[in-house]
Structures are given as structure tokens and as C-alpha cells.
Amino acid sequence: MRTKTKKPVMKASRRDILKYAGASATAMLATPFVHRAWAQTVEINMLSWYGLAEPDMVEEFEATRNVKFVPKYYAGGDNMLAALSQSPAGTYDIIHTDAEYARILIAQGNLIDELDPDDYPFDDMLYADFQNFPGHWHDGKLYSVITRFGHLGVSYNTEFVTQDEAMSYDVFWKPELEGKVGHFDWHLPNLGQISLLNGNNDPGPFNISEDAWAAVREKTLSLKPQVKGFFDYGGTFSSLKNGEIHACAGIGDWVTGVVAKDGAPVDSVVPAEGGVQWTESYSIVSTSTKKDIANEYIQYSLSPAGQVRSAAMQAYPSFCVTQSGVDALRAERPDEAARTGQVAGVSNNPITLIEEGRIHYRDTPVQQSLEDWNEFWSEYKNA
């Protein structure tokens, strides 16, 4: 059943949403978001990747709606499912998750609510796929809304790896990098990249035969002598920053973009074999008692003001998903727009990379089970 909420006061058509372009906190005081009777602050419980409920993301909305986000952070979709399964019904109001795991939430049948597509600016999306993103819809019904995305490729220390070398995943086997290669500790992005190196780009790196899966396992195991370690969210940042590793698989600018701002000589590229796209979205938990406000926050996250905050998020940056968001980013943060290729006519423009067929949406395994990949990842780590 579709979420039964009062119609939100902000209508999120492209025409209306452009009114909020470049909105600052002061400008927000003139918007419909502020018309709530001041009362006791309402807590909104969010399950998300780190950073999504930090002040740089939510302070504007919190101030204008008299709410406070209370986060439970995770790293990796498997950890999100574990946190959800271990929590009583009613623990969370809103979930910010990866698109491939939104599909799993939908499959449960009663975890998240159906949403009204008319509440969101799908006509403003940068790319046609974003209007009907895989895993967000089921039987023509919407359950999760795309808010941000990024690309994974080769991340490297520019003092030890050249950009030309980084243009192939083969760089991870470079003899000079023995003991200096790191993994972000999550099987999907890492194995997806090695699958691309093995040529599995049609239909894609996550839809492979048993023979191809065996070849991915063999190729992955051959990398182990190069590997320094397997790092969690914080460890990935610190190991690149302090030079413990000189190249890292399974990540992209969402890590190096932050580390580079701290002065470390790091960068990320989408190599010739192609890259993997991470895609994040919001869903409303079916047992929430705060669905109206949760829905308003999803709308805010897709407004130009919300998209600029998302693109420049301190915890890890992303690409905008709407045209009005990109326009606002170029106007307000031209440095960040240029750094991430979110300007017209550059080779690393994220939409250009998708249109050229160099980007593959991250997914759960199609011909194997998620457990198969997870079990091999444990075997690899212990090899």
C-alpha cells in the first residue's frame, strides 16, 4: 500500500524546484519548509552510510523543520541488512542505502513503503536510467528514490603510480606495489572491478557464468601477495593519507576526493576496462510514525540546495542526480564541479562516462548467490 501521508507542502516538479536553486539557510526561511508549529524537536532515526546525518548535510533542514536526525551508520550493504535485522520494528524512520540493496528491502515485502513518484523531480533527472533506476521500482511501483551516485575505479598515490598506469586494473599487480595495495573491505566493488578486468562487461561484471566466476576467483587470489590489508571506512582514508598503501581497489573519488583535500597526493580514475557505479537512495520505513517529515526530507535532498550539500558532503563527495542540482553546484561551488567533472565538455563528466558505456551499475550477483561472493571474499582475506 502506498504511504498514507498528507500531501507535502513543497511540490517537487522541475518548475517549482528551480525556485530553490542556490538557496542558503537565510533563503530557506522564506520557503514552505518552515511552516511547522514550533514544538518539541522531533527525532528522525536514519540508517545510512557515515556522513548522511551530519550537520553539513542536515542542519538546514533540521533548523527549518524543528527536527533532529539520529543516525545509525554502517559501511557496506551487508552491514546495513545486519543492522536492520538486529533492530526491533520501529527503530528507524528512513534508510539511505545502496540501490542494489534497496531491491532486497523491497523483496521483504513489508520493510519499506511504496512512494508517490509525483512527489519527486524525476523530470529533472540527468539521465534516463535515473527516472526508473534498477532496484528502486517493483511491479511499476516506486519504493526508493535515487539521491546521489559516484564511480569506482583505480585509486592511487600519484607519487608512485602514474595516471597512465592507473588506466588499467592491472596496475594492482605492478611489482613495485608489492605489499602496498589495499582493499576496501566489501566484496561487491572489489570483485566487480576484477570481473571487469577479466572482460565481463556484457551483460556486466555481476552477471557472469560459473566459469567466469571461477576465473574471477583465480585472478583475485593471484593479487593476494600485493595486498597490505583490508580496510574499513576509516582505515581506507587513513591508509591512503599516511602512505601505508599506494593503490586501492574497490573505491574511487568518494575516498580520494576527501583525502586529497587534506593534502595527500592521491587521485582516482575510471580505467579503460570500465568502472562501477555506486548509487544511493532513500526509502521510508513502513513502521515509522514520522513518514510525512521523512518524505519532505527526501524532497529536500533532491532540491538544488540539498544536491549541492550532497555533492560536497564532508564525509564523502558524490555526483548530483538532477540538472537543477548540477546548475546550482556550478554556480555555488565551481571548484567542486570542475574537480569532479560535473561540467560540460570534459572527458570525465559522469554522465558522459555512462553514455559511453564505461560505467556498470553495481549489483548483487545474478548467477551466483550473494553468499557465494561473500564466502569467497572471506576465503580470499584468509588466504
N, C-alpha and C positions, 0 to 999 in steps of 0.2 A: 504494500500500500504506500502511496506517495505520502511524504511528510505532511502532516496537517499543521501548518503554521499560518499565522496571519501574513498577509501579503506584505513583503518588505517595503519600507518606505522609499528606498532607492531603487529605481528601475534601471537595470543594467544593460540597456541597449547601447549600441555604439554611439548613437546620437547623444544620449544622456551621459554616458560615461566620460565622454570627452570634456564635459563641463568640469571634471575634476583634475584635468591634466595640470601637472605642476603644483598640485595642492600642497601647501605647507600646513603645519599644525594650526596656524592662525586662520588660514583659509578654511580649514576643516570646520572651524567653529560656526561657519555660515552654512554648512551642509545639513541635510536631514538627519545625519548620523547623531546629532547632538540632542534631538528632541526626545529625550527619555527623562522621566521624572527622577530627580536625584534622590537616591535612597541608599541603602546599604550596598556596598560593592558586591557584585555577583562574580563568583569564581567560575571560570571556564576551564575544565580539565582537558588538556591536549596530550595526545600520544603522538610523538613526532621525532624526527631526526633532531640532533642537537642544533640549537640556534633559532628554531622557528618560533619560539615563545619568548625570546629575549627582547629587551627594551627597544633595540634598533628596529625590530620587526613590528612589535605590537603596541608600543607606547602611545602612538597617535590614536589608535582605535580604542585602547583602554581609557584614555582621557576623555574621549568624546562619548563613550557609551557607558562609563562607570562600571567597567568590568575589570577583572584581573585574571590573566591566563596562568594556570598552574600546570607546568609541563611534567611529563614523564618521557625522558629521552631514551632513544635506542640507536643502534648503528647496525644496519642490515635488516632486510625484510624478515629473515628467520627470527631475529630477536624481537621484532615487532609482534609477530604471531605469538611468541612465547609470553611476552608481557601481557598481551590481551587475554590469552588462555588462563593465565595465572591470576587474573583480576576479577573480582565479583562484577556481576552485571550492574551497570550504572556508574562504574568508576570513571569512565571517560565520556566527554561530550563530542569531541571532534578528533578525527585521526588524520594526520598528514603522512601519507605513505607512498611507496613506490608503485607505479602503475601496475606492474606485474603481480604485486601482492594485493592490490585492490581487487583484482579478479578472484583471488582466494577468499577475500572478505565477502564478496558478492555470492560466491558459491555456497557459503554457510547458510544463506537464506534469511537470516534474521539478525545479523550483526549491524548492518548499516541501512539507512533509509533510502528509498527512491527519492530523487531530487527533481525539481521542475526545471527543465532546460531553459525556459523563458526567463529564469532568474539570473542568467549569466550571459556575458557578451560573446557568444560563440561566433557572431558575425564579425567580430573584431579580431579573431584568432589569426596568427601569422601564417599558418599552414593548414591545408585542408584536413590533414590527419588529426589535428588538434581538436577539431569540431566533433569528431567521433573516434576518440582515441581508443585503441585496443585495450580491453580490460576495464574500461570505465562504464561501458554500457552492457546490458544483458536483455535480450528479447526486446530491443528497441527502447529500453528504459535506462535512464541515467542514474548512476549511483555514486560516482566520483568525478570531481572536476579538476582538470589539469590547471596548475598554477605556476609551475617553473620547470626548467629542464637544463641539462648540461651534457657535455660529451666527454667520454673517457677514451684515453689513448695511451701514449707513452709520456710519462712524466720523468724529468731528468735534471741533473745538475749540469748547468751549462759550462762549468769549468772542466768537466770530464767527458761529456758527451756533446757532440755537435748536433745541430738541428738536422743535418742530412742523415746522420746515423740514427737519430730518433724517428725518422720517417719509415722505419720498419720495426716490428716487434722482435725481429732477430737481434736487435741491439741488446736485449736482455742476456743473450749468450756471449756477448763480447768478452774475450778473455780478460781484458783489463778490469772488468766489473765483477770478477770472481769475489764472492763474499760481500758485494756492495749492492745487490739487487734486493728490493723489498717487495712485499705483497701487502695490499690492504686485505685484511683477513675476512674475505667474503668470497665464496666460490663463484657466484654468477659473473661478476665483472672480469675476474681473472681468467676463468675458463672460457668465457665468451671471447676474450681477446686472443687466446691461444687457438681457439676454434677458427677465428678469422685468419690467423697466421697460416693455418692449415688449409685455407682456401674455402672454408664453409660459409660462403656469402650468398648462396641461393639454395633454398629459401632463406637461410640465415644461420648464424652461429649457434642458435639454441634449438634449432630443428634439424638434428643430424641423425644419421643411421647408427646402428650399433657398431659397424666397422669404423665409421668416422669418430665415434665416441671413444673407441679403443685407441685410435690414433691420437686423439687429444690427450688421453691419459698418458700415453707413452711420451709424447712431446713435453707434457708438463713435468713428468718425472725427470726428464733429462735436464731440466732447469735447476733442479734442487742444489747442485754444487755451487751455483752462483748466488744462492739466496742467503741473505743476512738474517732475515726474520719475517714474521707475520705480525702486522701491526694493527691495533685498534684505531679508532678515530684520532685520539690524541697522539698516539705513538707514531702514526703516519706523518702528522705535521712535524713533530719534534725530530724524527729521524731524518727527514729531508732538510730541516732547518740547520741541524747541527752537523750535517755531512756524514752521518752514520751510514746512509745509503746514498748512492749516486744515480740510481734509477729505480722507478717503482711501477709495478703493474697493478691494474685494477682501479686506477684513479685518473684524474685529469685536472683541469683548472680549478675545480671546486676545492682542491687542496693547494696546488702550486700558486694559484692566484692570491691566496691568503699569505702563504709563506714568502712569496716574492715581495709583498708589501712590507714585510718585516726586514727586507734587505738581503734575503738569501738568493743565490744565483740559480734559480730553478725556473723551469718552464714546462709546458705541456703542448703536444701536437697530436692531431689525428693522423696516424700513419697511412701509408699507401694501401695497406690491407683493409683499411676501414676502421671506424670507431664504433663504440657502443654508447647509446643514449640512455641516461637515467632520466626518468620522468616522474615528477612528484605531484600529488593531488590531494584534495581534501574530501573527506566523507563525514557524514553526520551519524553518530552512533544511535542506534534505534532506541536504546534505553535512556537517552539523555532527556532531561527536563528543561533544557535551555536551547532548544533547536532554533528558535527564531534568531537569537543573537549569534549562534554558530553560523547560521546561513548568512546573516549580514556580514560576518567576518570573511566568509568565502567571497562574497561580492566585493568587499573592500580589498581583498588580496588581488583581485583582478582589475581594480581601478588603476589608473596611471600612478597615483601616489603609492599604492600597495606594490605595484610592479617595480617601481624604482627601488623601494626598500628591499624587495626580494632580490633584485639583480645585484645590489651592492651589500647584501647581508654580510655582517662581520664574520659569522661562523663559517660560511662558505658561499661564494657567489653563484649566480645562475644566469640563464638567459630569460628574457621576457617572453611571454607567450602571446601577448596582444600587440597590435600595431600601435594603439594609443600608449601602451606601456613603453615600447621602444622609442616612440616620439618624445615622451617625457624624459626618458633616460638620456637621449641625445641632447636634450635641452638643459637638463639639470646636472647631469654627470657625464659630460662629453668624454672625459678621460677614461671612465669605466666603459662607456660604449665602444670607444676605439680599442681599448685593451682587449676586450672580449670579442671583437669582430662584429659587434652589433651596429654596424654602419653599412651603407650601401657600397657595393663595388669592390669589396675586399675578398680575398680567396678563402679566408677562414670565417666568413659570415655563416652563422649556424644554419640558417635556412638554405643557403647555397649548398652547404655540405650535404644536407638531407636530399635536396633536389638532384644532386649529382650521384646519389646512390651510395655515398661513402659512409652513411650512418645507419646502424641497425638498432632498433629499439630493444633494450634489454628485456628479457623474457625469462620465464621459468622453462625448464626443459620440456620439449614437446614429445620426443620419442623415448626419453628416459624419465624416471621419476625425479622429483626434487631430492628425495632421499638418496638416490644413486649418486647425484652430483655432490651432495653434502658428505656422504660416506667416503667418496674418493678424495675430497678435499682434506678430510681428517687423515686419511691414509698418506697423502702427499706430505702433509705437515709433519707427520711422524716418521717419514721415510729416512 
